[in-house]
């Protein structure tokens, strides 16, 4: 009895995550343009056709990378939020936001850029979960009546700062320290 390659079992410890990590590495090295399925496969040590077991195309891999980015981003925000209480926790989130953007500029651009990949629900859920950390802290501080507006104000300020730094419009020797200084001087709603 002959066994064709198509029917042979496929063995790789965790190819999906290996491809996501390889894609992140390619993204860091040259942005979205440098990332290809073939390149991710090569970096993961598998054949180019193996990528199609997990990703239909480059867009699907980009969506998975963005979802993983939001997961890591959310973890950074949650850790910052746990490090303090009240307004101090909100400020710590702002610093963590900027630190993430500076540490992972290509990933940050992918996650928030105009050409953000359209993914499955995993990407949307990961983005909502990360945003929910900010929204929960603001709701605890501002109360439900004003929470949406104050959340949008806080997000706009920190996201704008992160983008300005990442895009080289602001040069900061210590972006985290700059974010902390700005957070100290801002009064968002009735949070003080």
C-alpha positions in Angstrom: 0.0 0.0 0.0 1.4 3.4 -1.1 1.2 6.4 1.2 1.0 9.8 -0.6 2.5 12.9 1.0 -0.9 14.5 1.1 -2.2 11.7 3.4 0.9 11.6 5.7 0.4 13.0 9.1 1.8 16.5 9.6 4.1 16.9 12.6 5.3 20.1 14.1 5.2 21.0 17.8 3.3 24.2 17.4 3.5 25.5 13.9 0.8 28.1 14.1 2.6 29.9 16.9 6.0 29.3 15.3 4.8 31.1 12.2 3.4 33.9 14.2 6.7 34.4 16.0 8.6 34.1 12.7 6.2 36.7 11.2 6.8 39.0 14.1 10.5 38.7 13.6 10.1 39.6 9.9 7.8 42.4 10.8 10.4 43.9 13.2 13.1 43.6 10.6 11.3 45.3 7.7 7.7 46.1 8.4 4.7 44.5 6.7 6.4 44.6 3.3 9.1 42.3 4.5 6.7 39.7 5.8 5.8 36.9 3.4 4.3 33.5 4.0 7.3 31.9 2.4 9.7 33.9 4.6 7.8 33.0 7.7 7.9 29.3 6.7 11.6 29.5 6.1 12.2 31.2 9.5 10.0 28.5 11.1 11.9 25.8 9.4 9.0 24.3 7.4 8.0 24.2 3.7 6.2 27.1 2.2 3.1 25.0 1.7 3.0 24.1 5.4 1.9 27.6 6.2 -1.5 27.0 4.5 -2.4 24.5 7.2 -2.9 27.5 9.5 -3.1 30.6 7.3 -5.0 31.0 4.1 -2.8 34.0 3.0 -0.6 36.7 4.2 -3.6 38.7 5.5 -4.6 35.9 7.8 -1.0 35.7 9.2 -1.0 39.4 9.7 -4.3 39.2 11.6 -2.9 36.5 13.8 0.2 38.6 14.5 -1.9 41.6 15.3 -4.1 39.5 17.7 -1.0 38.2 19.4 0.2 41.8 19.6 -3.0 42.9 21.3 -2.7 40.0 23.7 0.8 41.1 24.7 -0.2 44.7 24.8 -3.2 43.9 27.0 -0.9 41.9 29.4 1.4 45.0 29.6 -1.5 47.3 30.4 -2.9 44.8 33.0 0.5 44.5 34.7 0.7 48.3 34.8 -2.8 48.6 36.2 -2.0 46.1 38.9 1.0 48.1 40.0 -1.0 51.0 41.4 -4.4 52.2 42.4 -6.7 54.9 41.2 -5.3 57.6 39.0 -1.7 56.2 39.5 -2.8 52.9 37.8 -4.3 54.9 34.9 -1.0 56.8 34.5 1.0 53.5 34.7 -1.1 52.2 31.9 -0.2 55.3 29.9 3.5 54.7 30.4 3.1 51.0 29.5 1.2 52.0 26.4 4.1 54.2 25.2 6.7 51.6 26.3 5.0 48.9 24.2 4.8 51.2 21.1 8.4 52.1 21.4 9.6 48.5 22.0 7.5 47.2 19.1 6.9 50.0 16.6 6.2 47.8 13.5 3.8 45.6 15.5 2.1 48.7 17.0 1.7 50.1 13.5 0.2 46.9 12.3 -2.2 46.7 15.3 -3.5 50.3 15.0 -2.6 51.3 11.4 -5.1 52.3 8.7 -4.2 49.1 6.8 -4.9 46.9 9.9 -5.6 43.4 8.8 -9.2 42.1 8.8 -9.1 39.0 10.8 -11.4 36.6 12.4 -13.0 37.3 15.8 -9.8 36.5 17.6 -8.3 39.8 16.5 -11.4 41.8 17.4 -11.6 40.1 20.8 -8.0 40.7 21.6 -8.3 44.4 20.7 -11.4 44.7 22.8 -9.8 43.0 25.8 -6.8 45.3 25.7 -9.1 48.4 25.4 -11.3 47.0 28.2 -8.4 47.3 30.7 -8.3 51.1 30.1 -12.1 51.4 30.1 -12.5 49.5 33.3 -9.9 51.7 35.1 -11.6 54.8 33.8 -15.1 53.6 34.7 -13.8 52.9 38.3 -12.5 56.5 38.5 -15.0 58.5 36.5 -18.2 56.6 37.1 -20.5 55.2 34.5 -22.1 58.4 33.3 -18.8 60.0 32.0 -16.7 56.8 31.5 -17.0 56.6 27.7 -15.9 60.2 27.1 -13.1 60.1 29.6 -11.9 56.8 28.3 -11.8 58.2 24.8 -9.9 61.3 26.1 -7.3 59.2 27.9 -6.9 56.8 25.0 -6.5 59.7 22.5 -3.8 61.4 24.6 -1.6 58.3 25.1 -2.2 56.9 21.6 -1.3 60.3 20.1 1.9 60.5 22.2 2.9 56.9 21.3 2.3 57.6 17.6 4.3 60.8 17.7 7.2 59.1 19.3 7.1 56.0 17.1 6.9 58.1 13.9 9.8 60.3 15.0 7.7 63.5 15.4 8.8 63.7 19.0 12.3 62.7 20.0 12.5 61.6 23.6 15.6 60.2 25.3 13.2 58.4 27.7 9.8 57.9 26.2 8.4 56.3 29.4 9.6 59.2 31.5 8.0 61.7 29.1 4.7 59.7 29.2 4.8 59.8 33.0 5.5 63.6 33.1 2.6 64.2 30.7 0.3 62.0 32.8 1.2 63.9 35.9 0.3 67.2 34.3 -2.9 66.2 32.6 -6.3 66.4 34.2 -8.7 64.1 32.4 -12.3 64.7 33.4 -12.8 64.6 37.1 -10.2 62.0 37.8 -8.0 63.9 40.2 
